[in-house]
Amino acid sequence: MRTSWGIPMMQPQVAGDSQDSAAPEGMARFSHVEKIDANDEFIRNAVDQADLPALMATLAMITGDTAMLAPDLKPPTPPMMTVIAPQGGMPKEAQEEARRLAVAALIKFRDSGQQVQATPPQALIDQCVAYLVRGDLDELRPLLEHELGITRDMGAPAWTLGDVAPNASFRVAVIGAGVSGIAAAYRLQQSGVDFSVYEKNDEVGGVWWENRYPGCRLDTPNFAYSLSFAQKPDWPQQFSRQPEIHAYLATVAGSAGIRSKIRFNTEVDAMKFDQARSCWTLSVRDASGAVTQEEFNAVITAVGILSRPSFPDIPGLGSFKGQVIHSGKWPQDPQLAGKRVAMVGTGASAFQIGPSIADSVSQFTVFQRNPPWMLPTPTYHDDIRPGMLWLLRHVPFYGRWFRFWQFWIAVEGRLPLTEVEDDWDHPISVGRANEELRQGCLAWMAGQYGDRPDLLAKVTPDYPPAAKRMLRDNGAWAAMLKKPHVELNTTGIEQITATGIKTKDGALHEFDAIVFATGFKASDFLAPMTITGRDGRELHRDCWAGDCRAYLGITVPGFPNLFMTGGPNTAVVINGSAIFSSECQVEYAMRAIGHLLASGNKALDCKAQPFTDYNTWVDAGNLKRAWGAARTTSWYKNSKGRAAQTWPYSLMDYWNITASFKPADYEFTR
């Protein structure tokens, strides 16, 4: 039994406690908390560093004391602007009262044996959620229940193979063992369906294994960037570094028991659908180069869009005699210390690499084509404060409520700041809210570069905020550019020579190494695989022809039983995290497979009309966003100028359209 919010009938595992059933099977280590034995003063100091809204909801749930949820303590959660309002916008007086109540509750909890209510009343759980969120709880309940997931894994399949088709032989191929591949494998394992995972690298993690350049870290809040079924309560930073993210994913794969199902150093070159037998034949190449043919009833792709490095089309690219490095393929020991280094690009990876290597090289020149908008994030590199970290490790369920709180404030996020207003005629913003965002960013930049008007002119974009990817900035980029041995070159590159880079003003800049922080081939979905569906149609050549589309970002007509994660128009830009979208897609695929098995059919294929209607709706939404309307190029857009990457609506919208499988949208083959 459980309440409708998924609250447990038993406690979370506390150090010294033998119970671990409060966590989903295989995920027990993620529910572990330590017993509180700190003195009153320590607790008081810890609470001073706490995120209060999440702490108040947590304490109300584990103690039953609704004084924590008093109306005057409710966070107003103002709309997200350039900088997020601290403590959900709680007034100073409310914060002081909340801290007083929290300290008293924690001391009482410590002294009374630290027992969590076995069965919190439904009304109490509703109050805790209502304290944090705005909106109709009945409408929001399924989504919020999924993300809170205190013990019950709400994303688990509602079926098992043994229940719906005990005599069926059904195999699924999962291509990729990054975030989405791990999620897909875990859900398939829960369902009892046989599966194999193919991973081209020698380890799990996807982009978090491949991208090991200096400074690599998240640019979305860490707690929301975690799987709902494996919530880690004690991330070391708010925006964690690559080693921590990879270690988390490796731990999830190990705890879930799916590593044995992963074939590493193995790549899928091609797959072809057999109409007569309703199955996919995959051409699989192992590390030795040997190719085998393997059959599956369904395929879930989890290859991501940021895995194939992209180099700019610059004359002479292959003529440079020095060291050439791409951010996506960073060597283990590039030995750049004391050398003259160029970096081409000023995108997300460049913003992280530059400040990390600038001090060790003798000369550092950054070649910029278009400056990015910088989103003020003063704490971007900071560790979680010690008191907050202690609370996360010692207060049962605080990590989950904090993740839930971070998720909630990102459901809409800064999306309203990107809305296009038809009557707005400002040349470099698309609406009033977008102009407010622009002014906030300009004020931040003026504070960073006030003493260097020459640099300020170079780093100020001439396009609307959010038309391209906005980057987290804590001042490290400005500090780097001001160093005497660092130059920001905006002249434009004419060609690359044997000894360096020639710019359009005719100057030759000589270097020992060139770093290309120029991104990935994001628009080449599922490349370089050859994917042949019904009637011999190849996905890239005959169906997409340079303009990738999918129904819900997941299925494509003519390619039965093929499900994508991270597909066209599913990338969130300024609200939420990619993990949320990925879990929606994986769980949708599991519902589809469950229906297929229960109905006794062999294949399901998306109909043309739902596919067309959906894409028309998505295109219309993107044209009402800064990234779709602005006359700028970015990796959000494909070669035809269409925003093929981005999801233009709220996370709630994507949840709603993927939360159920609609058989009427598909044709079935028996």
Stockholm file with secondary structure:
# STOCKHOLM 1.0

chainA/1-670         MRTSWGIPMMQPQVAGDSQDSAAPEGMARFSHVEKIDANDEFIRNAVDQADLPALMATLAMITGDTAMLAPDLKPPTPPMMTVIAPQGGMPKEAQEEARRLAVAALIKFRDSGQQVQATPPQALIDQCVAYLVRGDLDELRPLLEHELGITRDMGAPAWTLGDVAPNASFRVAVIGAGVSGIAAAYRLQQSGVDFSVYEKNDEVGGVWWENRYPGCRLDTPNFAYSLSFAQKPDWPQQFSRQPEIHAYLATVAGSAGIRSKIRFNTEVDAMKFDQARSCWTLSVRDASGAVTQEEFNAVITAVGILSRPSFPDIPGLGSFKGQVIHSGKWPQDPQLAGKRVAMVGTGASAFQIGPSIADSVSQFTVFQRNPPWMLPTPTYHDDIRPGMLWLLRHVPFYGRWFRFWQFWIAVEGRLPLTEVEDDWDHPISVGRANEELRQGCLAWMAGQYGDRPDLLAKVTPDYPPAAKRMLRDNGAWAAMLKKPHVELNTTGIEQITATGIKTKDGALHEFDAIVFATGFKASDFLAPMTITGRDGRELHRDCWAGDCRAYLGITVPGFPNLFMTGGPNTAVVINGSAIFSSECQVEYAMRAIGHLLASGNKALDCKAQPFTDYNTWVDAGNLKRAWGAARTTSWYKNSKGRAAQTWPYSLMDYWNITASFKPADYEFTR
#=GR chainA/1-670 SS CCCTTCCCSSCCCBTTCCCCTTSCTTCGGGGCBCCCCCCHHHHHHHHHTSCHHHHHHHHHHHHCCGGGGCGGGSCCCCCCCSSCCGGGGCCHHHHHHHHHHHHHHHHHHHHTTCCCCSSCCHHHHHHHHHHHCCSCHHHHHHHHHHHHCSSSCTTSCSCCHHHHCTTCCCEEEEECCSHHHHHHHHHHHHHTCEEEEECSSSSSCTHHHHCCCTTCBCSSCTTTSSCTTSCCSCCSBSSCBHHHHHHHHHHHHHHHTCGGGEETTCEEEEEEEETTTTEEEEEEECTTSCEEEEEESEEEECCCSSCSBCCCCCTTGGGCCSEEEEGGGCCSCCCCTTSEEEEECCSHHHHHHHHHHGGGSSEEEEECSSCCCEEECTTTTCBCCHHHHHHHHHSTTHHHHHHHHHHHHHHHTTGGGGBCCTTCCCTTCSSHHHHHHHHHHHHHHHHHHTTCHHHHHHHCCSSCTTSSCCEEESSHHHHHHTSTTEEEECSCEEEECSSEEEETTSCEEECSEEEECCCBCTTSTTTTCEEECGGGCBIIIIIITTCCCCBTTTBCTTCTTEEESSCTTCBCSSSSCHHHHHHHHHHHHHHHHHHHHHHTCSEEEECHHHHHHHHHHHHHHHTTBHHHHSSCCCTTBCTTSCBCSBCCSCHHHHHHHHSSCCGGGEEEEC
#=GC SS_cons         CCCTTCCCSSCCCBTTCCCCTTSCTTCGGGGCBCCCCCCHHHHHHHHHTSCHHHHHHHHHHHHCCGGGGCGGGSCCCCCCCSSCCGGGGCCHHHHHHHHHHHHHHHHHHHHTTCCCCSSCCHHHHHHHHHHHCCSCHHHHHHHHHHHHCSSSCTTSCSCCHHHHCTTCCCEEEEECCSHHHHHHHHHHHHHTCEEEEECSSSSSCTHHHHCCCTTCBCSSCTTTSSCTTSCCSCCSBSSCBHHHHHHHHHHHHHHHTCGGGEETTCEEEEEEEETTTTEEEEEEECTTSCEEEEEESEEEECCCSSCSBCCCCCTTGGGCCSEEEEGGGCCSCCCCTTSEEEEECCSHHHHHHHHHHGGGSSEEEEECSSCCCEEECTTTTCBCCHHHHHHHHHSTTHHHHHHHHHHHHHHHTTGGGGBCCTTCCCTTCSSHHHHHHHHHHHHHHHHHHTTCHHHHHHHCCSSCTTSSCCEEESSHHHHHHTSTTEEEECSCEEEECSSEEEETTSCEEECSEEEECCCBCTTSTTTTCEEECGGGCBIIIIIITTCCCCBTTTBCTTCTTEEESSCTTCBCSSSSCHHHHHHHHHHHHHHHHHHHHHHTCSEEEECHHHHHHHHHHHHHHHTTBHHHHSSCCCTTBCTTSCBCSBCCSCHHHHHHHHSSCCGGGEEEEC
//
